[in-house]
Amino acid sequence: MQSQDIDDYIKSFEEIYEPIKNSERDFYQTVARLLESIAKCSQHVNRSHESEIAKQLPTLFAWYCSLVIKAQPKDGSMSEILWRKYPNCCPYCLAKPCTCPHYKKSLEDNIEKLQVKAEDNIDQRPRTLKDWQNMFSRIYPRNPQGYEQKSNFMHLIEEIGETAEAYRLKYFYPDNLGNELADVLTWILGIANLIDAKAKDHLNTLNGDSFYYLEDWVLKKYSDGCPSCEQPMCNCITKDVQDRISERFKLYPDDVYKSLNKISQQLGNFKDEIFSDIKEVADGQQVTNDNINDLVKELVLKSQGKRWYQKLSAEGTAESAIVSAVTLLVQSGFSG
């Protein structure tokens, strides 16, 4: 992963997390995970630990990218949507920096003017995430002495709520979804810009850095793929397995069988075939949380020519079905 535009980051996170980790999450489940990430950040907001917010913000941005993937706005790429609404100026007062009074006029009043600005200023359109952060710092400068992160997070949560509403009503008002997703990103970058402003004013400590660019921290965390399992395609189910097979969280056999039956509905007529293939791959070895990752990879490679794999691949659930099946076998204490 390298310095790139918003759309490229969205694609990168899709390649890391969608094939297995997020394949079965829908829009609302992704909203919930984004809110979890915001909650983790907000704990540090209450304690004024800007350095911890800085560390958490790349994860929040990653979940934002996943949300865009699930939302699938129909009015262009995310960078196009952003530029149409924020063509190097505030979409309400059309100024830079923003001079909006407390009461903003309707965005509809400025649609044609924004379109003209977007076309006239096309050479100023940001090309990287860092460029976008810089642009928004000029439109909405953050005074480190008179602005608090609590305000940023309050507005961010408000915009996520409006995004969820726009998604629910997308068939009636299709343009609203992209606009709300754009607003969510502006507040994420607003958080980054306040961290940056405080660093420049020496009001926080970022390992000695006197500036903060979200892109630098995203690249540092995700340059090689998932930072947890260190794989270019996340397979962190293994971490979940480690917790669930511990004595405290171990599933009882009845629970395992119920789960197997549930997965069987997903596998359909191929249930016996896939479990037979799993046992063949695992033959002669104890299936544990330590080797489950290698087992999944081996099974994927050996199964790509089989009918059940091709069918589930067409539905986009092959890898997740394999992971689920192997996980349950580990939980049930299966050995080859």
C-alpha positions as CSV (number, residue, x, y, z in Angstrom):
1,M,0.0,0.0,0.0
2,Q,1.3,3.5,-0.9
3,S,0.2,7.1,-0.9
4,Q,-3.0,7.2,-2.9
5,D,-6.5,8.6,-3.4
6,I,-9.6,7.8,-1.4
7,D,-10.9,5.4,-4.1
8,D,-7.6,3.5,-4.1
9,Y,-7.7,3.1,-0.3
10,I,-11.3,1.8,-0.5
11,K,-10.1,-0.8,-3.1
12,S,-7.1,-1.7,-0.9
13,F,-9.3,-2.4,2.1
14,E,-11.7,-4.3,0.0
15,E,-8.8,-6.6,-1.0
16,I,-7.7,-7.0,2.6
17,Y,-11.0,-7.6,4.3
18,E,-13.8,-8.4,2.0
19,P,-12.8,-11.9,0.7
20,I,-13.1,-13.6,4.1
21,K,-13.4,-11.3,7.1
22,N,-16.2,-9.0,5.9
23,S,-17.8,-11.1,3.2
24,E,-20.9,-11.8,5.2
25,R,-21.2,-8.5,6.9
26,D,-24.0,-6.3,5.6
27,F,-24.2,-2.5,5.7
28,Y,-25.7,-2.2,9.1
29,Q,-23.3,-4.7,10.7
30,T,-20.5,-2.5,9.2
31,V,-22.1,0.6,10.7
32,A,-22.0,-1.2,14.1
33,R,-18.3,-2.0,13.7
34,L,-17.6,1.6,12.7
35,L,-19.4,2.8,15.8
36,E,-17.4,0.4,17.9
37,S,-14.2,2.0,16.5
38,I,-15.6,5.5,17.3
39,A,-16.4,4.3,20.9
40,K,-12.8,3.2,21.4
41,C,-11.5,6.5,20.2
42,S,-14.0,8.5,22.3
43,Q,-12.6,6.8,25.4
44,H,-9.4,8.7,24.7
45,V,-11.3,11.9,23.9
46,N,-12.7,12.0,27.4
47,R,-9.2,11.6,28.8
48,S,-7.7,14.1,26.3
49,H,-5.2,11.5,25.1
50,E,-4.7,12.8,21.6
51,S,-1.8,10.4,20.8
52,E,-4.1,7.4,21.5
53,I,-6.8,8.9,19.2
54,A,-4.1,9.3,16.5
55,K,-3.3,5.6,16.8
56,Q,-7.0,4.5,16.6
57,L,-7.9,6.8,13.7
58,P,-6.5,4.6,11.0
59,T,-8.8,1.7,12.1
60,L,-11.7,4.1,12.1
61,F,-10.8,5.1,8.6
62,A,-10.5,1.5,7.5
63,W,-14.1,0.8,8.8
64,Y,-15.2,3.9,6.9
65,C,-13.8,2.4,3.7
66,S,-15.7,-0.8,4.4
67,L,-18.9,1.2,4.9
68,V,-18.5,2.8,1.5
69,I,-18.0,-0.7,0.0
70,K,-21.2,-2.0,1.6
71,A,-23.2,1.2,0.7
72,Q,-22.2,1.2,-3.0
73,P,-23.2,4.7,-3.8
74,K,-24.5,5.0,-7.3
75,D,-23.5,8.6,-8.1
76,G,-19.8,8.0,-8.8
77,S,-16.6,7.1,-7.0
78,M,-16.1,8.5,-3.5
79,S,-13.5,11.0,-4.6
80,E,-15.8,12.2,-7.4
81,I,-18.7,12.6,-4.9
82,L,-16.4,14.4,-2.4
83,W,-15.2,16.8,-5.1
84,R,-18.6,17.7,-6.4
85,K,-19.7,18.6,-2.8
86,Y,-16.4,20.2,-1.6
87,P,-14.7,21.7,-4.7
88,N,-12.1,23.4,-2.5
89,C,-14.7,25.4,-0.6
90,C,-17.6,25.0,1.9
91,P,-20.7,23.8,0.0
92,Y,-22.9,26.2,1.9
93,C,-21.2,29.6,2.0
94,L,-18.9,28.7,-1.0
95,A,-15.9,30.2,0.9
96,K,-12.5,29.0,2.0
97,P,-12.2,29.2,4.9
98,C,-15.8,28.6,5.8
99,T,-17.8,31.7,6.9
100,C,-21.1,30.0,7.5
101,P,-23.3,31.6,10.2
102,H,-24.9,29.3,12.7
103,Y,-27.8,28.8,10.4
104,K,-26.8,27.3,7.0
105,K,-28.9,27.7,3.9
106,S,-30.0,24.7,2.0
107,L,-27.4,22.9,-0.1
108,E,-29.9,22.7,-2.9
109,D,-29.5,26.5,-3.4
110,N,-25.8,26.0,-4.4
111,I,-26.0,22.9,-6.6
112,E,-25.3,24.7,-9.9
113,K,-22.6,26.9,-8.3
114,L,-20.8,23.9,-6.9
115,Q,-20.9,22.2,-10.2
116,V,-19.3,25.2,-11.9
117,K,-16.6,25.4,-9.1
118,A,-15.9,21.7,-9.4
119,E,-15.3,22.1,-13.2
120,D,-13.3,25.4,-12.9
121,N,-11.1,24.2,-10.1
122,I,-10.5,20.6,-11.4
123,D,-6.7,21.2,-11.3
124,Q,-7.0,21.7,-7.6
125,R,-8.7,18.4,-6.9
126,P,-6.8,16.4,-4.3
127,R,-4.9,13.4,-5.5
128,T,-4.1,11.7,-2.2
129,L,-5.6,11.3,1.2
130,K,-3.0,13.7,2.5
131,D,-4.2,16.2,-0.1
132,W,-7.8,15.9,1.0
133,Q,-6.8,16.4,4.6
134,N,-4.9,19.6,3.6
135,M,-7.8,20.9,1.6
136,F,-10.3,20.4,4.5
137,S,-7.8,22.0,6.9
138,R,-8.0,25.1,4.7
139,I,-11.8,25.0,4.4
140,Y,-12.5,24.2,8.1
141,P,-9.4,25.2,10.1
142,R,-9.2,23.8,13.6
143,N,-8.2,26.3,16.3
144,P,-6.4,24.1,18.8
145,Q,-7.1,26.6,21.6
146,G,-10.8,26.9,21.0
147,Y,-12.0,23.6,19.5
148,E,-12.5,20.2,21.2
149,Q,-12.4,16.7,19.8
150,K,-15.8,16.1,21.5
151,S,-17.4,18.4,18.9
152,N,-15.8,16.5,16.1
153,F,-17.0,13.1,17.4
154,M,-20.5,14.5,18.1
155,H,-20.8,15.6,14.5
156,L,-19.2,12.4,13.2
157,I,-21.9,10.2,15.0
158,E,-24.6,12.6,13.7
159,E,-23.4,12.1,10.1
160,I,-23.2,8.3,10.5
161,G,-26.9,8.3,11.6
162,E,-27.8,10.4,8.6
163,T,-25.8,8.0,6.4
164,A,-27.8,5.1,7.8
165,E,-31.0,6.9,7.1
166,A,-29.9,7.7,3.5
167,Y,-29.1,4.1,3.0
168,R,-32.6,3.1,4.1
169,L,-34.2,5.6,1.8
170,K,-31.7,5.2,-1.1
171,Y,-34.3,4.0,-3.6
172,F,-36.3,7.2,-3.1
173,Y,-33.4,9.6,-2.7
174,P,-30.3,8.0,-4.4
175,D,-28.1,11.1,-4.3
176,N,-28.3,11.5,-0.6
177,L,-26.2,8.4,0.3
178,G,-23.0,9.7,-1.4
179,N,-23.4,13.1,0.1
180,E,-23.7,11.7,3.6
181,L,-20.7,9.4,3.1
182,A,-18.8,12.4,2.0
183,D,-19.7,14.3,5.2
184,V,-18.6,11.3,7.4
185,L,-15.1,11.5,5.9
186,T,-14.9,15.3,6.4
187,W,-15.4,14.8,10.1
188,I,-12.9,12.0,10.3
189,L,-10.4,14.3,8.6
190,G,-11.6,17.0,11.0
191,I,-10.4,14.8,13.9
192,A,-7.1,14.3,12.1
193,N,-6.7,18.1,11.5
194,L,-7.3,18.9,15.2
195,I,-4.7,16.4,16.2
196,D,-2.4,18.0,13.7
197,A,-3.2,21.6,14.9
198,K,-2.5,20.6,18.5
199,A,0.7,18.9,17.5
200,K,1.9,22.1,15.8
201,D,0.9,24.1,18.8
202,H,2.8,21.6,21.1
203,L,-0.4,20.8,22.9
204,N,-0.1,17.0,22.5
205,T,2.7,14.4,22.1
206,L,2.9,12.3,19.0
207,N,6.2,10.5,19.5
208,G,8.0,13.8,19.0
209,D,6.2,14.6,15.7
210,S,5.0,18.2,15.3
211,F,2.4,17.3,12.7
212,Y,-0.2,14.6,12.0
213,Y,-1.2,13.2,8.6
214,L,-3.8,10.4,8.8
215,E,-2.4,8.9,5.6
216,D,1.1,8.4,7.1
217,W,-0.4,6.4,10.0
218,V,-2.7,4.4,7.7
219,L,0.2,3.4,5.6
220,K,2.3,2.5,8.6
221,K,-0.5,0.3,10.0
222,Y,-1.8,-1.4,6.8
223,S,1.2,-1.3,4.4
224,D,1.5,-5.1,4.4
225,G,-2.2,-6.0,4.7
226,C,-4.0,-6.8,8.0
227,P,-1.8,-5.7,10.9
228,S,-3.2,-8.5,13.2
229,C,-2.7,-11.6,11.1
230,E,-0.1,-10.0,8.9
231,Q,-1.7,-11.4,5.8
232,P,-2.5,-9.5,2.6
233,M,-5.9,-11.0,2.8
234,C,-7.2,-10.9,6.4
235,N,-7.9,-14.3,8.0
236,C,-8.3,-13.1,11.6
237,I,-10.9,-15.7,12.3
238,T,-8.0,-17.6,13.8
239,K,-7.8,-15.0,16.5
240,D,-11.4,-15.5,17.3
241,V,-10.9,-19.2,17.4
242,Q,-8.2,-18.8,20.0
243,D,-10.6,-17.1,22.3
244,R,-13.5,-19.4,21.7
245,I,-11.7,-22.7,22.3
246,S,-10.3,-21.5,25.6
247,E,-11.7,-23.2,28.7
248,R,-13.8,-20.2,29.5
249,F,-15.5,-19.9,26.1
250,K,-15.4,-23.5,24.8
251,L,-18.5,-24.5,23.0
252,Y,-20.4,-27.6,24.2
253,P,-20.9,-30.4,21.6
254,D,-24.6,-29.6,21.2
255,D,-23.8,-26.0,20.3
256,V,-21.3,-27.2,17.8
257,Y,-23.8,-29.5,16.1
258,K,-26.4,-26.7,16.0
259,S,-23.8,-24.5,14.3
260,L,-22.8,-27.2,11.9
261,N,-26.5,-27.6,10.9
262,K,-26.7,-23.8,10.4
263,I,-23.6,-23.9,8.1
264,S,-25.1,-26.9,6.3
265,Q,-27.9,-24.6,5.1
266,Q,-25.2,-22.4,3.5
267,L,-23.4,-25.4,2.0
268,G,-26.6,-27.0,0.7
269,N,-26.1,-30.3,-1.1
270,F,-22.3,-30.0,-0.8
271,K,-22.2,-30.3,3.0
272,D,-20.9,-33.9,3.1
273,E,-18.4,-33.2,0.3
274,I,-16.8,-30.2,1.9
275,F,-16.5,-31.8,5.3
276,S,-15.0,-34.9,3.6
277,D,-12.5,-32.7,1.9
278,I,-11.6,-30.9,5.1
279,K,-11.0,-34.3,6.8
280,E,-8.9,-35.4,3.9
281,V,-6.7,-32.3,4.2
282,A,-6.5,-32.6,8.0
283,D,-5.9,-36.4,8.0
284,G,-3.1,-37.4,10.3
285,Q,-2.8,-34.0,12.1
286,Q,-4.5,-32.5,15.1
287,V,-6.6,-29.5,14.0
288,T,-5.8,-26.7,16.4
289,N,-6.0,-22.9,16.5
290,D,-2.2,-22.9,15.8
291,N,-2.5,-24.6,12.3
292,I,-6.0,-23.6,11.3
293,N,-4.7,-20.7,9.1
294,D,-2.5,-23.1,7.1
295,L,-5.3,-25.6,6.9
296,V,-7.7,-23.1,5.4
297,K,-5.1,-22.0,2.8
298,E,-4.4,-25.6,1.8
299,L,-8.1,-26.4,1.5
300,V,-8.8,-23.3,-0.6
301,L,-6.0,-24.3,-3.0
302,K,-7.1,-28.0,-3.3
303,S,-10.8,-27.2,-3.6
304,Q,-10.8,-24.6,-6.4
305,G,-11.6,-27.1,-9.1
306,K,-14.4,-28.8,-7.2
307,R,-18.1,-28.2,-7.9
308,W,-19.0,-27.0,-4.4
309,Y,-16.2,-24.5,-4.3
310,Q,-17.1,-23.1,-7.8
311,K,-20.8,-22.8,-6.7
312,L,-20.0,-21.0,-3.5
313,S,-17.4,-18.8,-5.2
314,A,-20.1,-17.7,-7.6
315,E,-22.1,-16.6,-4.6
316,G,-19.0,-15.0,-2.9
317,T,-19.1,-17.3,0.1
318,A,-16.6,-20.0,-0.6
319,E,-13.7,-18.8,1.7
320,S,-16.0,-17.8,4.5
321,A,-17.8,-21.2,4.3
322,I,-14.4,-23.0,4.6
323,V,-13.3,-20.8,7.5
324,S,-16.7,-21.4,9.3
325,A,-16.5,-25.2,8.8
326,V,-12.9,-25.5,9.9
327,T,-13.5,-23.3,12.9
328,L,-16.4,-25.5,14.0
329,L,-14.3,-28.6,13.6
330,V,-11.6,-27.1,15.9
331,Q,-14.3,-26.1,18.4
332,S,-15.7,-29.6,18.5
333,G,-12.2,-31.1,19.1
334,F,-12.0,-32.8,15.7
335,S,-8.7,-34.5,14.9
336,G,-7.9,-36.2,11.6
